[in-house]
Amino acid sequence: MKLFTERGFNGCSVQDITEAAVVPKGSFYNHFKSKEALAAEIVTEYGKGSTDRSILNNPEVPALTRLKRHFAALNEYFSRCNDGCLVGKFMAEVSDETPLIREMLLSVLNVWGEQISAAIAEGQEQGTIRTDLKADDLAAFLIDSYEGAILRTRVEKSPKALKYFVKVVFSSIIV
């Protein structure tokens, strides 16, 4: 995963991967049909929890607070991680030639979106989150905006975009 996070999908060869793992190329192909199959597997594992999303599902915490804590935890993680987000990197590289990766990315984004949407819907019921927009639409906007902020942090070599995201989202977008 480290090589893909540092270099992206297209920046890694099977040779690079096997050298980093200190395994023969033949061993790689015994476990994975292709580099794309490995990348899809990594996306699946990454989506299970590069950061803790359990806060989004905690009914004992008000929904708006859960969302704030979730994005604060993400900001903490990505402020320390100079290589950005593996999902975002792969999204920038996905093409018609990598359908397996595209499917896994969609799956990860859908699960994350469902979790955020559920918290937003609860917040709407609690009266702390605006109701003029659908929870699913707000969730999609948050994810798309956040992934864009992560990309910008890579360009600027600064977490400013992540801080702006939180400031704007929680002062005017969802409240």
Buried (B, 14 or more C-beta within 10 A) or exposed (E): BEBBBBBBBEEBEBEBBBEEEEEEEEEBEEEBEEBBBBBBBBBBBBBEEBBEBEBBEEEEBBBBBBBBBBBBBBBEBBBEBEBBBBBBBBBEBBEEEBEBBBBBBBBBBEEBBBBBBBBBBBBBEEEBBBEEBEBBEBBBBBBEBBBEBBBBBBEEEEBEBBBEBBEEBBEEBBE
